Amino acid sequence: MKQRVDALKAKMNAGKLVKGVFINMADPIISEMAGYAGYDFVWLDAEHGPLGRQEILHHIMAAQGSGCAAIVRVPGPERTLIKAILDMGPDGIIFPFTNNREIAEEEIRACTYPDAGGVRGQGPIRAIQYGFTEESEYIAHSAEEVFLIGQIETLEGYRNLDEILQVKGFDSFFIGAADMGRSIKGSGEDIDLNHVIDDVSTRVRKAGFYMGAAIGPNPASAKRHMDVGVQWVVFGQDARIMSSGLKANLDALKDF
């Protein structure tokens, strides 16, 4: 797993944009296709999508087998679920609604073994190649095996960003622009969303973390985000890509 994480970091360190796609559908064939298509990673959405443990495992295997990294967005810092997912050997974990230091610390503890200050139970399975990797070696370097990402997507998270960035264990942060926009609208305050995106990106990079964002599938969106420090992006979603493709396929014969 570490090799894929290192490859993502190396690409970002070289100034190249790391690209991924949202996966919500249950069938792992779509993750395998994403890898063969050339995506750097798949974003397996266990927060909004209908993915259960077995489906997550199969997606991880399919993505990694076809050459791309598998990053799982979990519903939250629920230690039982996170433990099971980590034992499947994903390349990354994304935590939604990282709103304050306490939540950020809970997220890191869920991914960390007790001798390093966490609460993760010991029982790696696929993460140690079913025993072909020495378990003690994996546990000693487990923090290097998984790319850990906190999602900043509310005004609370934005206002607490400095204290969140002080929590050790994260590799990257992600700006959830859609939810941030909803949060701003709900507050009734006059705050510019683009300013928040730019400010979060600048501060995250200055603190030494990698920065991610969701973008539109076009060069202008990619350039605009890279200009403010974004290094990895996710764009497109499997169901919408399929629905637009199906519609285009049907429309090709609409006159007949």
C-alpha positions as MATLAB code, in Angstrom:
seq = 'MKQRVDALKAKMNAGKLVKGVFINMADPIISEMAGYAGYDFVWLDAEHGPLGRQEILHHIMAAQGSGCAAIVRVPGPERTLIKAILDMGPDGIIFPFTNNREIAEEEIRACTYPDAGGVRGQGPIRAIQYGFTEESEYIAHSAEEVFLIGQIETLEGYRNLDEILQVKGFDSFFIGAADMGRSIKGSGEDIDLNHVIDDVSTRVRKAGFYMGAAIGPNPASAKRHMDVGVQWVVFGQDARIMSSGLKANLDALKDF';
ca = [
       0.000    0.000    0.000;
       2.815    2.368    0.896;
       4.138    2.268   -2.669;
       0.895    3.736   -4.026;
       0.803    6.422   -1.325;
       4.421    7.295   -2.084;
       3.586    7.484   -5.805;
       0.782    9.979   -5.149;
       3.074   12.116   -3.004;
       5.891   11.950   -5.549;
       3.582   13.140   -8.311;
       2.344   16.064   -6.207;
       5.879   16.927   -5.089;
       6.835   17.115   -8.778;
       4.120   19.719   -9.351;
       1.791   17.408  -11.249;
      -1.930   17.229  -10.563;
      -3.201   13.982   -9.001;
      -6.628   13.077  -10.415;
      -9.449   10.932   -9.057;
     -13.110   10.108   -9.590;
     -16.058    9.728   -7.199;
     -17.392    6.178   -6.835;
     -20.867    5.565   -5.397;
     -22.121    2.525   -7.281;
     -21.820   -0.870   -5.620;
     -20.289   -2.905   -8.444;
     -16.451   -2.886   -8.188;
     -16.069   -3.135  -11.954;
     -16.339    0.659  -12.097;
     -13.253    1.036   -9.864;
     -11.354   -1.436  -12.012;
     -12.330    0.551  -15.103;
     -11.145    3.778  -13.461;
      -7.726    2.258  -12.899;
      -7.448    1.037  -16.485;
      -8.604    4.477  -17.685;
      -5.592    6.025  -15.934;
      -7.013    7.749  -12.850;
      -4.543    8.126   -9.994;
      -7.160    7.160   -7.413;
     -10.799    6.372   -6.801;
     -12.766    8.130   -4.054;
     -14.969    5.401   -2.576;
     -17.881    7.218   -0.981;
     -19.054    5.331    2.095;
     -20.496    8.586    3.481;
     -23.172    9.224    0.852;
     -23.001    6.056   -1.223;
     -24.671    2.681   -0.435;
     -21.357    0.890    0.058;
     -21.138   -1.768    2.763;
     -17.982   -3.429    4.085;
     -17.862   -6.212    1.519;
     -18.432   -3.777   -1.346;
     -15.730   -1.436   -0.043;
     -13.289   -4.359    0.097;
     -14.082   -5.374   -3.475;
     -13.702   -1.797   -4.725;
     -10.316   -1.492   -3.004;
      -9.135   -4.733   -4.593;
     -10.454   -3.765   -8.036;
      -8.894   -0.303   -8.010;
      -5.517   -1.413   -6.746;
      -5.469   -4.375   -9.118;
      -5.938   -2.094  -12.112;
      -3.239    0.341  -11.085;
      -4.807    3.150   -9.073;
      -5.037    3.999   -5.382;
      -8.202    3.427   -3.350;
      -9.239    6.152   -0.909;
     -12.323    5.624    1.245;
     -14.476    8.452    2.580;
     -15.936    7.127    5.823;
     -19.142    8.474    7.436;
     -17.204    9.836   10.420;
     -14.681    8.863   13.109;
     -16.557    5.709   14.110;
     -13.725    3.532   15.317;
     -15.339    0.128   14.661;
     -15.986    0.820   10.986;
     -12.653    2.566   10.446;
     -10.770   -0.341   12.012;
     -12.424   -2.784    9.615;
     -11.731   -0.584    6.577;
      -8.091   -0.017    7.523;
      -7.616   -3.763    7.849;
      -8.755   -4.079    4.204;
      -5.646   -2.196    3.089;
      -6.939    1.024    1.483;
      -4.475    3.692    0.406;
      -6.289    6.526    2.142;
      -9.099    7.567    4.453;
     -11.127   10.768    4.108;
     -12.942   12.169    7.133;
     -15.917   14.466    6.420;
     -16.801   17.412    8.649;
     -13.468   17.882   10.374;
     -14.909   20.848   12.247;
     -12.629   21.324   15.238;
      -9.538   20.069   17.021;
     -11.446   17.542   19.137;
     -12.984   15.875   16.060;
      -9.617   15.930   14.262;
      -7.927   14.226   17.215;
     -10.679   11.605   17.348;
     -10.199   10.895   13.638;
      -6.464   10.325   14.067;
      -6.947    8.173   17.171;
      -9.316    5.911   15.227;
      -6.498    5.213   12.746;
      -3.730    4.794   15.316;
      -2.748    1.872   17.525;
      -2.785    2.333   21.335;
       1.015    2.363   21.713;
       0.968    5.485   19.514;
      -1.903    7.101   21.413;
      -4.835    5.719   19.419;
      -7.683    3.256   19.794;
      -7.308    1.068   16.703;
      -7.655   -2.631   17.472;
      -5.025   -5.033   16.173;
      -6.112   -7.429   13.440;
      -4.860   -6.409    9.997;
      -5.846   -8.903    7.327;
      -5.520   -7.769    3.740;
      -3.399   -4.838    4.986;
      -0.628   -7.374    5.664;
      -1.300   -9.366    2.482;
      -3.063  -12.052    4.525;
       0.129  -12.803    6.437;
       2.706  -12.539    3.656;
       3.842   -9.282    5.291;
       5.108   -9.416    8.871;
       2.369   -8.018   11.131;
       4.766   -6.350   13.562;
       6.494   -4.585   10.668;
       3.175   -3.277    9.365;
       2.097   -2.047   12.802;
       5.412   -0.274   13.355;
       4.949    1.688   10.119;
       1.149    1.793    9.868;
       1.052    5.600    9.898;
       3.001    5.624    6.625;
       0.694    3.113    4.942;
      -2.434    5.270    4.696;
      -2.952    8.813    3.367;
      -5.153   10.516    5.983;
      -7.331   13.441    4.870;
      -9.485   15.851    6.857;
     -12.345   17.568    5.053;
     -12.961   21.265    5.771;
     -16.530   21.940    4.677;
     -18.247   24.178    7.235;
     -17.703   27.656    8.617;
     -16.928   26.005   11.951;
     -14.131   24.024   10.336;
     -12.871   27.108    8.542;
     -12.806   29.187   11.708;
     -11.051   26.394   13.600;
      -8.572   25.664   10.808;
      -5.464   26.829   12.673;
      -6.093   24.503   15.616;
      -7.033   21.618   13.285;
      -3.738   22.028   11.435;
      -1.890   21.528   14.725;
      -3.193   17.949   15.051;
      -0.453   15.499   14.112;
      -1.268   12.551   11.856;
      -2.934   14.079    8.804;
      -1.276   14.067    5.408;
      -3.720   16.318    3.608;
      -6.853   18.415    3.827;
      -9.697   18.788    1.370;
     -12.013   21.748    0.828;
     -15.626   20.609    0.526;
     -16.885   23.573   -1.472;
     -20.500   22.425   -1.875;
     -21.110   21.935    1.843;
     -19.074   25.037    2.645;
     -21.381   26.992    0.377;
     -24.427   25.583    2.190;
     -22.827   26.432    5.534;
     -22.165   30.017    4.456;
     -25.694   30.402    3.113;
     -27.166   29.001    6.315;
     -25.172   31.425    8.437;
     -26.673   34.452    6.706;
     -23.230   36.070    6.705;
     -21.722   37.909    3.764;
     -18.780   35.608    3.084;
     -17.306   34.902   -0.344;
     -16.946   31.174   -0.983;
     -14.030   31.607   -3.386;
     -12.154   33.605   -0.747;
     -12.665   30.753    1.749;
     -11.425   28.164   -0.774;
      -8.343   30.259   -1.565;
      -7.617   30.994    2.099;
      -7.960   27.368    3.202;
      -5.714   26.210    0.351;
      -3.036   28.779    1.151;
      -3.004   28.050    4.884;
      -3.026   24.274    4.446;
      -0.057   24.395    2.069;
       1.810   26.850    4.301;
       1.386   24.399    7.201;
       3.071   21.683    5.143;
       0.083   19.540    4.165;
      -1.115   18.418    0.743;
      -4.277   20.135   -0.503;
      -7.237   18.629   -2.347;
     -10.491   19.853   -3.874;
     -13.423   18.783   -6.035;
     -13.397   20.525   -9.401;
     -15.337   20.696  -12.624;
     -14.023   18.421  -15.404;
     -12.401   21.196  -17.395;
      -8.945   22.827  -17.716;
     -10.092   26.223  -16.403;
     -11.281   24.714  -13.124;
      -8.080   22.698  -12.742;
      -5.871   25.736  -13.364;
      -7.837   27.985  -11.033;
      -7.449   25.509   -8.167;
      -3.791   24.728   -8.886;
      -3.057   28.457   -8.838;
      -4.112   28.616   -5.172;
      -2.170   25.532   -4.155;
      -4.467   22.558   -4.805;
      -2.403   19.457   -5.646;
      -4.987   16.695   -5.969;
      -8.523   16.787   -7.291;
     -11.577   14.615   -7.661;
     -14.020   15.219  -10.515;
     -16.854   13.332  -12.111;
     -19.024   10.716  -10.425;
     -19.627    7.206  -11.674;
     -23.437    7.324  -11.787;
     -23.503   10.712  -13.515;
     -20.807    9.708  -15.990;
     -22.797    6.593  -16.819;
     -26.121    8.434  -17.054;
     -24.701   11.081  -19.392;
     -23.064    8.371  -21.498;
     -26.302    6.395  -21.684;
     -28.239    9.507  -22.694;
     -25.665   10.433  -25.344;
     -25.758    6.902  -26.698;
     -29.552    7.019  -26.984;
     -29.564   10.519  -28.440;
     -27.304    9.329  -31.260;
     -30.411    7.673  -32.760;
     -33.038   10.148  -31.547;
     -34.188   10.891  -35.117;
     -35.053    7.269  -35.831;
];
